[in-house]
């Protein structure tokens, strides 16, 4: 299953050293909702899955993978009922970055593991 969201989540640098948890909560809710909106729920959540997140940025600027760790997206996959849990025992996670000036987006590939 591939989920394509025509946006990029905020870098975690947006929240570093700030005491405003409301911005974090609002962004988390927004991204959970986006994952739910753009995905199709399987009959039953995957107990084990490989998740590959690829961010296609609008610019070729330097982007650190640790600032785009997929937290909001993985929580969204759990809330949407696609994966059972986002713990290490349930998923294998890969994060990649690319460049697409005309079509910045976030692609989430979820493959059920047997």
Secondary structure by P-SEA (a helix, b strand, c coil): cbbbbcccccccccccccccaaaaaaaaaaaaaaaaaacccccccccbbbbbbbbbcccccccccccccaaaaaaaaaaaccccccccccbbbbbbbbbbccbbbbbbbbbbcc
